[in-house]
Amino acid sequence: MIYDMIIVGGGPAGLTAAIYGARAGKKVLVLERLVIGGQIAPINKLENYPGLMNISGFELAMKMHEQATFLGAETVYADVLSFSLLEKIKKLTTTEGTFEAKAIILCLGASSKQLNISNEKKFIGKGISYCATCDGNFFKNKAVAVVGGGNTSLDDVLYLSDLASKVYLIHRRQTFRADGLVVEKVKALSAKGKIEFCLDSEISAINGENNLEKIEIKNKITGVKREIAVEGLFVAVGRKPDTDLLNGIIALDENQYIITGEKMQTNISGVFAAGDVVKKHVRQIVTACSEGAIAATSANDYILENF
């Protein structure tokens, strides 16, 4: 079977593209390697998605997926192993077989960056986590640390403050990239003593026997080192686009994000992209949905013109 559109990735961008593609009467397939929702699935509470002030990321993703499925989109859970995009009919080789389509929409998302320091890989799952809402319950009444200065890291601090005995927030600067409202919430809790800021600092060592037991931080200004006993370390220092398989095929920027035009088209005819995998300024659920809608509409126009 040749699909009209194959959408690679089941996050907000991919699911919105599936909704718009299916509503246009096209045969749509969503390929997702892990869990529907992508990066939003672990979010405990969303406060900035228009019209839905009190909803979890997982619940929002399930609603999107239910709508796409109701409209006729199919979903297959598989890893893409290789892309063949230069011919008129595009081919994707996956762990569940080969799939063909007239148009492809790449909504591959991004993965958590690591600290890349000694012992980090050793303690993944043994104290180190990249998802507070996934693993926070393992650290009830225990001391934990969060590293990062964006919305994700401060949201993690707020979430963990209800579980842990103490939360250390480690950030390499004095100021935060997070939204002002979130920063004020964290500062208010800090005043009560449950959260401690470790600013102008970076983690210089991670130590323990079988599990994480302590971290060493170094102040970038003074050079002073400090050892902190923690059983959990939540890393939220940014994300990198999942474009490794596309290098040399699709035009990428210096940070490996896909370069697109205003209609979300890539440099290859019939191939579009949307969501956190593309080069852009604002990375929010609402912008991912917008790009998914544009990509599907553009893909539909491409199919009508070329097939």
C-alpha positions as CSV (number, residue, x, y, z in Angstrom):
1,M,0.0,0.0,0.0
2,I,1.2,3.5,-0.8
3,Y,0.0,6.0,1.7
4,D,-0.7,9.6,0.8
5,M,1.2,10.9,3.9
6,I,3.5,9.2,6.3
7,I,4.1,11.3,9.4
8,V,7.2,10.3,11.4
9,G,6.6,11.1,15.0
10,G,3.5,11.1,17.2
11,G,4.0,14.3,19.2
12,P,1.8,17.4,19.0
13,A,3.1,18.4,15.6
14,G,2.7,14.9,14.1
15,L,-0.7,14.3,15.6
16,T,-2.0,17.7,14.4
17,A,-0.6,16.9,10.9
18,A,-2.4,13.6,11.0
19,I,-5.7,15.3,11.9
20,Y,-5.4,17.8,9.1
21,G,-4.2,15.2,6.6
22,A,-7.1,12.8,7.5
23,R,-9.6,15.6,7.3
24,A,-8.4,16.4,3.8
25,G,-9.4,12.8,2.9
26,K,-5.9,11.5,2.6
27,K,-4.6,8.1,3.6
28,V,-2.4,8.9,6.6
29,L,0.1,6.8,8.6
30,V,1.8,7.9,11.8
31,L,5.0,6.2,12.8
32,E,5.9,6.5,16.4
33,R,8.9,4.8,18.0
34,L,8.1,5.1,21.7
35,V,4.9,6.6,23.1
36,I,2.2,8.8,21.7
37,G,2.7,12.4,22.7
38,G,6.5,12.5,22.5
39,Q,8.0,15.1,24.7
40,I,4.7,16.3,26.2
41,A,3.7,12.8,27.4
42,P,5.5,13.1,30.8
43,I,4.3,16.6,31.6
44,N,2.3,16.6,34.8
45,K,0.4,19.9,34.2
46,L,0.1,22.2,31.3
47,E,-0.8,25.8,31.9
48,N,0.0,27.5,28.6
49,Y,-2.0,25.5,26.0
50,P,-4.9,27.8,24.9
51,G,-8.3,26.8,26.3
52,L,-7.0,23.9,28.5
53,M,-5.5,25.3,31.7
54,N,-5.5,22.1,33.8
55,I,-4.5,19.1,31.6
56,S,-1.6,16.7,31.6
57,G,0.6,16.3,28.6
58,F,-0.4,12.6,28.4
59,E,-4.1,13.5,28.5
60,L,-3.7,16.1,25.8
61,A,-1.8,13.7,23.6
62,M,-4.4,11.0,24.0
63,K,-7.1,13.4,23.0
64,M,-5.2,14.4,19.8
65,H,-4.5,10.8,19.0
66,E,-8.1,9.8,19.5
67,Q,-9.2,12.6,17.1
68,A,-6.7,11.6,14.5
69,T,-7.7,7.9,14.7
70,F,-11.4,8.8,14.6
71,L,-10.8,10.7,11.3
72,G,-9.0,7.7,9.8
73,A,-5.3,8.1,10.5
74,E,-3.4,4.8,11.2
75,T,-0.6,4.4,13.8
76,V,2.3,2.0,13.7
77,Y,4.8,1.8,16.5
78,A,8.2,1.3,14.9
79,D,11.7,2.7,14.7
80,V,12.7,4.1,11.3
81,L,16.0,2.6,10.2
82,S,16.5,4.5,7.0
83,F,14.9,7.1,4.7
84,S,14.7,6.9,0.9
85,L,13.3,10.4,0.0
86,L,14.7,11.4,-3.4
87,E,12.3,9.5,-5.6
88,K,8.7,10.5,-6.2
89,I,7.4,7.7,-4.0
90,K,9.2,8.0,-0.7
91,K,10.2,4.8,1.2
92,L,10.9,4.3,4.9
93,T,12.5,1.2,6.2
94,T,11.4,0.4,9.8
95,T,11.5,-2.3,12.4
96,E,8.0,-3.2,11.3
97,G,8.8,-3.3,7.5
98,T,8.9,-0.9,4.6
99,F,6.3,1.8,4.1
100,E,5.7,4.0,1.1
101,A,4.1,7.4,0.7
102,K,3.6,10.3,-1.7
103,A,4.6,12.8,0.9
104,I,6.5,12.6,4.2
105,I,6.2,14.9,7.2
106,L,9.1,14.7,9.6
107,C,8.0,15.4,13.2
108,L,11.0,13.6,14.8
109,G,11.2,15.8,17.9
110,A,14.3,16.1,20.1
111,S,16.0,14.1,22.9
112,S,17.4,15.2,26.2
113,K,21.0,16.4,26.2
114,Q,23.4,14.8,28.7
115,L,25.9,16.4,30.9
116,N,28.7,14.3,29.3
117,I,30.7,14.0,32.6
118,S,32.2,10.9,34.2
119,N,29.8,8.4,35.8
120,E,26.7,9.9,34.1
121,K,25.9,6.8,32.1
122,K,26.7,4.6,35.0
123,F,24.0,6.1,37.2
124,I,21.2,6.5,34.6
125,G,18.3,4.7,36.2
126,K,20.2,4.6,39.4
127,G,19.7,8.1,40.5
128,I,20.1,10.1,37.3
129,S,16.9,10.8,35.3
130,Y,15.9,13.1,32.4
131,C,12.2,13.1,33.3
132,A,11.1,14.3,36.7
133,T,7.4,13.4,36.3
134,C,8.4,9.9,35.2
135,D,10.8,9.1,38.1
136,G,10.0,11.7,40.8
137,N,8.0,9.2,42.9
138,F,11.1,7.1,43.5
139,F,12.6,10.0,45.5
140,K,9.9,10.7,48.1
141,N,11.4,12.4,51.2
142,K,14.9,12.3,49.7
143,A,17.2,15.1,48.7
144,V,17.5,15.6,44.9
145,A,19.1,18.1,42.5
146,V,17.9,19.6,39.2
147,V,20.3,21.1,36.7
148,G,19.2,23.6,34.1
149,G,17.7,27.1,33.8
150,G,14.8,26.8,31.4
151,N,11.1,26.0,31.8
152,T,11.6,22.3,32.0
153,S,14.1,22.5,34.8
154,L,12.1,24.9,36.9
155,D,8.9,22.9,36.3
156,D,10.8,19.9,37.5
157,V,11.8,21.8,40.6
158,L,8.1,22.7,41.3
159,Y,7.0,19.1,40.7
160,L,9.7,17.6,42.9
161,S,9.2,20.1,45.7
162,D,6.0,18.2,46.6
163,L,7.9,14.9,46.8
164,A,11.5,15.4,47.9
165,S,12.8,16.5,51.3
166,K,14.9,19.1,49.5
167,V,15.6,20.2,46.0
168,Y,18.9,21.9,44.9
169,L,18.6,23.9,41.7
170,I,21.9,24.1,39.9
171,H,22.3,26.6,37.1
172,R,25.4,28.0,35.3
173,R,24.1,31.5,35.3
174,Q,22.4,34.0,37.7
175,T,19.4,34.5,35.5
176,F,16.9,31.9,34.1
177,R,15.5,31.4,30.6
178,A,12.3,30.2,32.1
179,D,9.0,32.2,32.0
180,G,8.8,34.8,34.7
181,L,5.8,33.3,36.3
182,V,7.5,30.0,36.8
183,V,10.6,31.7,38.2
184,E,8.6,33.6,40.7
185,K,6.9,30.4,41.9
186,V,10.2,28.7,42.5
187,K,11.6,31.8,44.3
188,A,8.6,31.8,46.6
189,L,9.2,28.2,47.5
190,S,12.9,28.9,48.0
191,A,12.0,31.5,50.6
192,K,10.4,28.7,52.6
193,G,13.6,26.7,52.6
194,K,12.7,23.6,50.6
195,I,14.5,24.7,47.5
196,E,18.1,25.9,47.4
197,F,19.6,27.8,44.5
198,C,23.2,26.9,43.4
199,L,23.8,29.6,40.8
200,D,26.8,30.4,38.6
201,S,27.6,26.7,39.1
202,E,28.1,23.5,37.2
203,I,28.3,19.8,38.2
204,S,31.9,18.8,38.2
205,A,31.6,15.2,39.5
206,I,29.0,12.5,40.2
207,N,29.8,9.9,42.8
208,G,28.4,6.8,44.4
209,E,28.8,3.0,44.7
210,N,25.9,1.2,43.2
211,N,23.6,4.2,43.1
212,L,24.1,8.0,43.1
213,E,25.1,9.3,46.5
214,K,26.5,12.8,46.0
215,I,27.4,15.4,43.4
216,E,30.2,17.9,43.3
217,I,29.4,21.4,42.0
218,K,31.9,24.1,41.1
219,N,31.2,27.8,41.2
220,K,32.2,29.3,37.8
221,I,33.1,32.7,39.4
222,T,35.0,31.7,42.5
223,G,36.2,28.3,41.5
224,V,35.0,27.0,44.9
225,K,33.8,23.3,44.9
226,R,31.1,22.0,47.1
227,E,29.9,18.4,47.7
228,I,26.1,17.8,48.1
229,A,24.5,14.6,49.2
230,V,21.6,13.7,46.9
231,E,20.0,10.5,45.8
232,G,18.5,11.9,42.6
233,L,19.7,14.1,39.9
234,F,17.3,15.4,37.2
235,V,19.0,16.7,34.1
236,A,17.2,19.4,32.1
237,V,19.9,21.2,30.1
238,G,18.2,21.3,26.8
239,R,17.5,19.0,23.9
240,K,19.0,18.0,20.6
241,P,17.0,17.2,17.4
242,D,16.7,13.6,16.4
243,T,18.1,14.1,12.9
244,D,21.0,11.7,12.9
245,L,19.5,9.5,10.1
246,L,18.8,12.6,8.0
247,N,22.4,14.0,7.9
248,G,23.4,14.3,4.3
249,I,19.9,13.8,3.0
250,I,17.9,16.8,4.4
251,A,19.3,20.4,4.7
252,L,20.2,21.0,8.4
253,D,21.5,24.0,10.2
254,E,24.6,24.2,12.3
255,N,22.8,22.7,15.3
256,Q,21.3,19.8,13.2
257,Y,17.8,21.2,13.0
258,I,15.8,20.8,9.8
259,I,15.7,24.0,7.7
260,T,12.2,24.7,6.3
261,G,10.3,27.4,4.4
262,E,7.1,29.1,5.5
263,K,5.1,26.2,4.2
264,M,7.2,23.8,6.3
265,Q,8.8,22.3,3.1
266,T,12.3,21.0,3.3
267,N,14.9,21.1,0.5
268,I,13.5,17.8,-0.9
269,S,10.3,17.9,-2.9
270,G,7.4,16.1,-1.1
271,V,9.2,16.2,2.2
272,F,8.0,18.5,5.0
273,A,8.9,18.9,8.7
274,A,7.3,20.4,11.8
275,G,7.7,20.6,15.6
276,D,10.9,20.6,17.7
277,V,13.0,19.1,14.9
278,V,12.9,22.2,12.8
279,K,14.9,25.4,13.1
280,K,12.8,28.1,14.8
281,H,12.7,30.6,17.6
282,V,9.8,29.4,19.8
283,R,9.5,25.8,20.9
284,Q,6.0,25.3,22.4
285,I,3.2,22.9,22.0
286,V,1.1,25.5,20.3
287,T,3.8,26.3,17.7
288,A,4.3,22.6,17.1
289,C,0.6,22.2,16.4
290,S,0.6,25.2,14.1
291,E,3.5,23.8,12.1
292,G,1.9,20.4,11.9
293,A,-1.3,21.9,10.4
294,I,0.8,23.9,7.9
295,A,2.9,20.9,7.0
296,A,-0.2,18.7,6.4
297,T,-1.9,21.4,4.3
298,S,1.2,21.9,2.2
299,A,1.6,18.1,1.8
300,N,-2.0,17.9,0.6
301,D,-1.4,20.7,-1.9
302,Y,1.8,18.9,-3.1
303,I,-0.1,15.6,-3.6
304,L,-2.9,17.3,-5.5
305,E,-0.4,19.0,-7.8
306,N,1.9,16.0,-8.5
307,F,-0.3,12.9,-8.4
